Amino acid sequence: MANLNPTNRSKKTTFKFSIFWMYAVILIFLGGMYFLNNEGNTMDKDVSLQEFNKYVTKDHGITNIVINDDNTVVGTLNDSLASKIFPNQYNLIKSKGAVARVHTICDQQVMTSQVNKWTEDGIYHGTFIVEQESSLSKIFWSIGPLALIIIFWIFMMRRMSSGGAGGGGIFNVGKSKAQIFDKEGAVKVNFSDVAGLAEAKTEIEEIVEFLKNPRRYTELGGKIPKGALLVGPPGTGKTLLAKAVAGEANVPFFYMSGSDFTEMFVGVGASRVRDLFRQAKEKAPCIVFIDEIDTVGRARGKSPSMGANDERENTLNQLLTEMDGFGTNSGVIILAATNRADILDKALLRAGRFDRQIYVELPDLNDRVAIFNVHLRGIKIDDSVDVDLLARQTPGFSGADIANVCNEAALIAARHNKTVVERQDFIDAVDRIIGGLEKRSKITTDEEKRAIAIHEAGHATVSWHLQYANPLIKVTIVPRGKALGAAWYLPEERQITPSQAILDDICSLLAGRAAEELFLGHISTGAANDLERVTKQAYAMVVYYGMSEKLPNISYYDSTGQEYGFAKPFSDDRAKMIDEEVSRIINEQYERAKALLKQYSQGHKELSDILISREVIFTEDVEHIFGKRQWTSRTDEILAAKSAEAEQAEQKEIAENAEIESERKNKDSKENAHKKENTYPANMPPLPQK
């Protein structure tokens, strides 16, 4: 669906604290403690004061003395004395810069006097340091580590308990993560921004009207629906419709994704459901929108042997209870969106929970025109852009795909330094999205190029002469994406498809392989994608649609999505018949394609020669060789009817304007005549006075 570009709001850069900073501070502190206290690889030993004096006076093995203010004395040993005191350890780690020290206890003043005397007598020749540590430093080193641990613990507890309703704290993990929007919120999407989807918008608008004017319905005995489920393929505008509801309704709007209910903790999903509905009841009337509800709404107990998710089922049970627990006309309406309605639990879809299922399908031709018009509002285009042609060239595109086409066309135009976006830019954008980026740098030999041209010309030739085959737009042999060649067609938008249309499609897909066999004398791997599509279509004809001669009116399609588990719904003999029927259909259409190529071999050769020389052919080239197509496409009929309706409306408007103008002239003439009757002529003599 279409969406106008929202107003850009200036975002203030806020300072955010990260928990990793705390980790870094702790690591730095521990590292500093290690290097300050341990000073690398150290070997320490506690000795008596007599032994310490002996090491200084007799052994002369102490090179440095440090006297701390806590009356501890530390002496650093030289290598000879260290080897005697630590005979085993010191020699092993000496190469790593080991330091050997001895510790003793002595009064600071006494030891200072003793060391000064040793120095004066020439007994001690090493360095001498007296440490005077401040009381503040003492306090820090004594209680600092413990205080840091306490501060860190308090910080973590506050982080775990913070966050409110949408926070990630462990104590609020059961709170709802729903985002709340109101009329002053950031959502500025309205129903005018949603193109197409007339039926879906009608039902959604009625839900909004329920909330704005409930008495209009309740006075007649009606009940406000409790829920509406938006079902449709991805990109069709389900979430956009919900945004439009949030923008239109003057009531609080709660938004939450299905995955927001799930968490690693047991019971969190059910707790969040309860909290969400508690908030909704407090702010009623309001709307609650759950996106991708299939995350928690899957059918319960489908495969217990595979290990059912009890937490997800508990969340679903709580959701069912809350939805059915609302009082009548409580003013809380639940909207949900999914593209997998077939896997939802039946209890979720019953009346009284989701009373309405609104199907949001892929847009048809008229809807695509409207969607293009909405998305083209903010794009500078010239007169060459034909919106009807763009809508015809994008069958099967969702609203998101069309938005992507418009954006891609603008990027292509900007890449070529254009001031406006032209028709060719949109065509290139469609080609880019469908087929991928052109790869002209890919090296192909002349033999490969000829094989690709014959293959693609085979598709074009056969599809041109089949009634239900899709009309051709363009064929190219320039590599795009993973394909070495590509053809663009206009698929018919049918509500029901006859069997002959499927057979014609299979025949045209097999025409590339048939052309290789007829005109090259061998086949290649270039038809891999064609054969995959052909096999799926033939299998669907036999197994799903019951269009087989030997197996008529039988369908093994499972609309519930269970797909019969691991067991086939038919016997081995029936499977053999299915394989035979699929092979028969494919072989018949292959021979049919070969017959058509033989019949129009001269035209096929001309097409392949044009492809080799120009690398691309268009509808006009095929018309020039084979003449106009005998059959008119349904899309052309729709556009012709649309043009006829527009012309009739224009003629009607012209007639109404002419009638209004005629009435105005008659009225003016009557007024002028009346004025002349009541006006004295200027050329008449004056009336006699009495």
N, C-alpha and C positions, 0 to 999 in steps of 0.2 A: 504494500500500500504506500501511499504517498505521505510525505511529512515535510512540512516547511522547515527550513533551517532555523533552529531556535536562536534567540538573541544571546550573543556571547557575553557572558558575565565575567567581570574581572575577578580573578581568584587571588586572595591574599595569601602570600607565602607565610605559613605559620611554622614556628619552631616546634618540632616533635622530638620527644625524648625516646631513645631506643634502648631496649634492655641489654643489647650487646655492648653498649658503652659501660654498663656496670660490670659485665664480664671482663672487659678490657682493663678496667681499674683494678679489679681483684687480681688479675694475672700480673699486672705491673707491680702491685704491692707485694705479692708473693715472690716475684722475681727479685725485687729490691731487698726483701728480707733475706732471701737466699744469698745474694751476693754480699750484702752488708754483714751478715752474721757468720756466714760460712767462708766467705772469701775464697771460693774455689775449692780445691781438694785440700782439706786440712786434716791433720792428725793431732788429737789433743789427749793430754794425760794429766790427771790431778796428782800433785806431789806435795809432800810436806815442806815447811819453810826450810828445815835443815837440808833436805835434798836439793831444794832450789839454790840455797847458798853454796852447796858443794858444786853444783853444775857451773856456777859463776866463778868461784875462787880456784877450785882445783882442776876441773875439766876444761874451763874456759870455752864452754860449748854454747853459750847463749849470746846471740848477736843483737837482740833487740828486746827491750823491757818496756812494757806498758803497764802503768799503775792506774787503775780506775778508781773513781770516787766511791765505789762500793767495797773498797779494800781488797779487790781481787787483783792479783799480779799475773801478767801473762808474759812468758819468755819464749822467744823464737829460737829454736835450736839450729846449729849448723849441721852439715851433712854427717860429720864423723860421730857426733853425739846422738843424732837422730837415728843413725844406723844401729847404735848400741841399744837405745831405748826401744825402738821399733824395728827389730832385726828382720822381720819378714815383710811387713806391709810397706815400709818406706822404700825399700829397694825396688819393689814391683811398680810403684807409681811415681818414682822419682822423676822419670822422663816426662811426666805430665805436669810438672811444676808443683809437686806436693810441698806443703808447708807443715812442719812438725812443731808443736808448741806444748809447753807445760804450764800448769796453773797452780797457784798457791794462794794462801790467804795471809795478808799482813796489813797492819795499819798503814794508811797512805803516807803519813808524815814519817813514820819509822822507816818504811821502805825507801822513801825519798832520801832520807839522810844516809841510809846504808849505801844506796847506789852512788850518791855523791862522794862518799868516802872511798868506795871501790874505784871510782874514776880518778880521784886525786892520788890514790896509792898506785895507779897503773895496773890494777887487777882487771878492770872492765874497760873495754875499748869500743863497745857497741853504742847504739843509739838509746836514748832514754826519753820517754814521753809520759807526762802526767795528764790523764783525762779528767777534765772538769765539766761534767754533764749537768745541764740545767734541770731544775725540778720539772719544768714543763716537758722536756724531752723524756725524763724518767716516766712521767705519767703516760705519755703517748706510747712509749714502747712497752709499758706494762699492761695498759688496758686498751690500747689502740686496736689491736687485732680483734679482740672480743667486741668492742664497740662497732667495728666495721661489719662484723658478722650479724650483730643485732640490727643495725640499720638496713642491711641487705634483706634480712628476714622480714622486717616491717614493710619495706618497699614491695617485696614480692607478695605479701599478704594483701596489701592495698591494691596492687595490680590485679590480683585474682578476684577480689571482691568488688572491683569497680566496673563500670561499663553501662549500668542502667539496663534498659530494655534491649538495647541493641549492642551491648558490650560483649567482650569476649572473656569476662572474668569467670573463674571456675565456680564461684558462688552464685553467679547469675547465668550460668550456662543453660538453665531451663527457661530463661526469659525469651520472649519473642523477638526476632530480629527484623520485624516488619518495618518498612519505611512508610512514614505518614506524610501524605500530601493533602493540602487544602487549597482553597481558592487563591491564597497568597503565595502558593508554592512555586517551584521552578517549572512545573509541567505546564506548558502553554499550548498544547495540542488541542484542537477543537474538531468537531465533526466535519467542518468544512475542509480540514486538512486530509481527510480520509476520502479518497476517490473510489468510486465503484461501491460494491458491497451494499447495495440499496436495501436488500431485505435484512441483512445483518444489522445495519445501522438503524433500521426501523425498530427492531426488537430491543436493541441497546438503548435507543432514545426513549423507548417506553419505560425501561427500567429506571432511567434517570428521572423521568416524569413521575414514576411511583414515589420517589424520594422527595421530589419538590412539592408535589400536590397529592399526598396520600388520601385525603378525604374524598377526592373525586372518584376513587375506586372503592374505598371502604364503606362509603355511604350506601352503595348499591349491594353490599354484602360480599364484595370481592376481597381476595386475600393477596397481599403482595407476594410475588414469587420469592422463594428463599435463595435460589441459585440459578446461574446460567453458565453453561459449559460451551466455550468456543472451541470448535473442532475444525482442523484444516491442515493442509500441508505447510511445511516451513516457509516463511517469508510472505505469507498471504495477508498479514496485517492483524493477527489476533492480539498481540501485545499493543499494537498501535491503537486498536479500538479501545483497549483498556485505558491507554493514556488519554484518549479523547474523552472517555467517561470521567477521568480524573480532572481534565480541564474544564468540562462542561458542568459537572455536578458541583453544587455549592455545599457539599458535605465532605467530611474527612474521607480520605481514600488510603487504604492500607495495601501496600504492595509487598509480596513475599514470594520467593521462589520455592519450589518443592524441595530442592536440595537443602534449603535453610533449616528444615525440620530435622534432618538427620545429623547425628553427631556420634563420636566414638563412645560416649557415655550411655549407659542403659537408662531408658526412661526419659531422655532429654526431648525426643520428638513429641511425645504425648504432653509433656510439660509445656513445651512451646506452643502447641495447639491450644491448650487451656489458657495460656497467657494472652495469645492473640485474640481469642474470642472474648476474654475478659475486657481487654482494651476496647474491642469493637462495641461491646454492649455499653461501656461507659460513654462512648462518643456517638452512640446511635442518635439519629439515622446516619449510616455510613455505608461504604462499599469496601469489601475485602477482595483483593485480586490475588490468586495463587497461580503463578506461572509454572508451566511444566508440571502439572499435578500428577502426571503418570509416575513421577519419581517415588511418591508415597502412596499412590492410588492403585497400584497393580492388584490384580485379583489375588485373593488370599488362598494359600494352600494348594497352588497349582502343581508344584513339584516338591512334595515334602521329602522325597527320597534324596533330592539334590541339596537339601539343607536350606529350609525356608528362613527368611530374614525375620526373626521374631520382633526385632525393634521396629522395622518398617511396618509390620502388621499391627503392632501396638499403636503406632502413630496413626495409621488408617482407622483403627477402631475408635480412637479418641476423636478423630475428625468426624466420623460418622455420628458419634454421640453428640458432639457439639452442634452439628448442623441440624440434627433432629430435635435438639433440646431448646431451640429458640421458641420464645412465645410468639403467638400469632401477631402479625403486623408489628414486630419488634423494631423494624426499620433497619435491619442489617441484611444486606444482600451480598451473596458470595459469587464472584466471577472467577472462573478458572479457564486455563487454556492448555491444550494438548494437541499433538498430532498423532497420538496413539490411543484413540478412544476404544479400540478393539481390545486392549489389554486391561482396561479399567475394571475395577470390581463392580459387579452388578448392583450391590447395595448402594454404591455411590451415585448411580445413575437413576435410581428410582425416583418417582414423584415424591415431593416433600423434601428432597435434598437438592439435586439439580433438576428443577422443574422444566428447564428449557435447554435444549441442545441446539446451538446456533452454528450452522455449517458455513465456514469461511473457505470457499473454493478458490481455485485459480481463476484469475479474471478472464472474462471472455473479450471479444474484440472491442465492444463498446466501452467496457470497463478499462481496458488497456489504453484506449484513447483518452479517457478521463484522467487516468493515472499519469500519462505522459504530460498532459496539460498542467497538472499540479506540479510535477517535478521540473517542468521547463520554465516555471515562473522566475526562478533565480538565475537562469542561464541566458546569455545573450545569443540569440539565434537570428538567422537571416530568413528571407522569404523562400529559400529553396527547401527548407525543412518541412516535410509533409508528415504530419502527425498520424494520419490514417495509414500511410505506407509503413511507418515505423511500427504501428500496432499490428499490421498484417505480418510483418517480418519477425515478430516476437511471439509466436504462439507458444503456449505453455510456460511463458515467463510469469513469475510471481511479481508482486509489487516491489519486493527487495531487488529482484533482478532488473526491473525497469529503472529503478533508482540507480543501480550500478551502471546501466547503459548510459544514462544521462551524464553521470559523473565521468565515465570513461571517455565519452565524446568530448567533454570539456577539456579533459587532460590531453587528448590527442590534438585538439585545436591549439591549445597552449604550447604543446611541444613543437608545432609547426609555426609558431609566432603569428597566429591569426588573431584578428580583433573580434570576430564572431565565430560561433560554432555553425558549421555548414552541414548540408545533407550528407555529404560523403564522410564526414567525421562520425555521424551516427551509424552509418553503414559499416564503417571500419570498427566501431565499438561493438556492434552486434557480432561481427565476424570474430573479433578478438575474444568475446565472451564465449561464443559457441565453439569455435574451432581452436582457440588458443593463439599464441603469438606466431607471426610468420617467421620461418627460419630459412631465409634465402641463402644463408651461409652454408647450409647443409649440402654436402657434395653428393650428387647423384649422377650416375653414368648415363650415357645416351640410351643404352638398353633399358635401364630402370625407368628413365623418363618416358620412353615409348610404352612400356608396360603399364605405367600408372595412367597415361593418357588413354590407352585402350580400355583399361578398367573403368575409369570415370566416365568415358564416353558411352560405355555399355549401360551404366546406370541412367544416364541422361536419355539415351535412345529409347530404352524400354519404358521408362516412366512416362515419357511423352505420349506413348501410344496405348496406355492403359487408362481406363475410365476413372478408377478410384485411386490411382497413384497420385502422390502429392505433386502439385505444380512446381516446376523447376525455377529457381532464381538465378543461381550461379554455380559454376563448376570450376575448380582450380586444381592445378597439380603442384602448387607451391606448398612445401611442407608446413604444417601448422601443428604445434603441440607434438603429439606422438604419431600423428597421421601424415603419410606422404602425399595424400591428396584428399580433397573434401568436396562435398556437394551440398548446396543449400536449397531447401525446399520450403514450401508453405503448407504445413500439415493442415488437413481439414479439421475443423472444430465440430465434431459430431457428438450428439448426445447418445446415439446408439450406432454401432458399427456393423454393417452387414458382412457376411462371410466372404463375399467377393472382394470387399475392400481389404481384408486381411490377406487374401490370396494374391491380390495385385501388389500389395506391399512386399510380400515374400518374393514374388517374381522379380520386382525391380531391384531388391537387395541381392538376389542371385545373379543379376545381369552382369555384374563386374566379373565374377568368376567364369560365367559362360563366355563373355567376350575374350577373356584370356585363353580359354580352351579353343575357341573357334579361330581367332586371328593371330594367336601366338604359337599355338600348338602345344602349350604346356600351361600348367597352373602354378601359382605362387602363394606365399603366405599373406599377400596383401588383402585377402578377403576374410581374415580371421574375425574381425568385428562384425562383418556382414553375416557370417555363418552363425555367430553367437546369437545375434538378434533373430535370425530366421528360425533357429532351433527353439528359442523361447516362445516365439509366436505360434509355431506349429504345435508345440506341446500344449500351449494355452488353448488352442482351438480344440484339441482332443480331450484334455483333462478337465478344463475349466468351463468352456463354453458349449460343450456337447455338439460340436460341428463336424463330427466324423461320420462317415458312412457306416462303418461297422459298429461304432459305439455312439449312436445318436442319443441326445437328450439325457446325458449323464454328466454330472459335475462332481469333481472331488475337491472343489475349493472349500476351505474352511474359513468362514467369515469371522469366527470367534478368535482367530489368531493362534489357536493351539496347535494347528498343523499336525494333528493326529499323533503327536509324540514321536516315538521311535518306530511305530508300526505303520505299515502302508494300509490304506483303506481298501485295497484290492488285492486279488490273488496274483500268483506268479503267472498264470495263464493270461490274466487280464493285462498284466504289465507287458507281456510279450505282444499282445494285440496293440497296446498303446504305442510301443516302439515301432511296430509295423506300420501303423497308421501315420505316425509322424514321418517316417521315412518315405511313405507313399506320397504324402502331401508335398514334401520338399522335392522329391524326384520329379513329380509332375510339373511343378512350377519351374524347375530348372530346365526341363525340356521345352516348356513354353517360352522361357526367356531366350533359349537358343534359337527357337523358330522365329521369334520376332527379330532377333539380330540378323539372322540369315535373310529375312525379308527386307530389312532396311540396312543392309550391309554397306551400301554406297554412302548413305547419309552418315552412318557410324564412322566410316573412314574420313569423311570431310570433318566431322567433329573432332576426331582424334588428331588430325593434322593441324587444325586451328589451336587445339590445346598445346601441342608440341611447340608451335611457333609463338603463340601469345601467352601461354600458361594459364589462361582464364577464358571462359565463355559465359555468355549471359543468355537470358531468355530470347532476346532478339536474334542471336545467332542460331539458336535451335529453330525459331520460327522461319528464318530465312532458308534453312535447309529442308525442314519437314513440313512447313506451312503451319497455319494456326491450329491450335489444339481443338479437337472436336467437342470437348466437354467443358462446360463452365463450372468453375469451382464454387463451392457453397460460400466461401468467403466473398467472392465477387458478387454473389446474389445478395448477401447481407449488406455489402457496401452499396449496391445498386438500390436496394430497398431503403437504406438509410439516406441516400442521396435523393430518392424520390420523396421520402417523408420531409426532408429538409426543403426541397423545392415546393412541395405542397404548403408547408408552413409559411414559406416566404410569399407565395402567391396569395395565401389567405391574409397575411399581414398587409400586403399591398392593397388587396381589395378592401380590407377594413379601413386602412388609411384613406383610400379614395372615397369611401362612403362618408367618413368623418369630414373630409375636406369638402365634399359636396353639400353636406348638411350645413357646414359653416358658411359656405357661399350663399346658400338659400337664405340662411338667417340674416346674413349681412345685406342681401338684396332687399329683404322685407323691411329691415330697419331703415335702409336708405329711402325706400318708397314712403314709409311712414313719416320720415323727416320732411320729405318734399311736400307732402300734403299739409303739414302744419307750419310751413315756412312761407312768408310773404315774398313774392318775386321781387328782385331788385330793380328790374326794368319797368315795373308797373307804375302808373301815376299814383300819387298819394290819395288816400281815401278822403272823401269830403268830411269836413268836421261839422258837427252839429252846432 
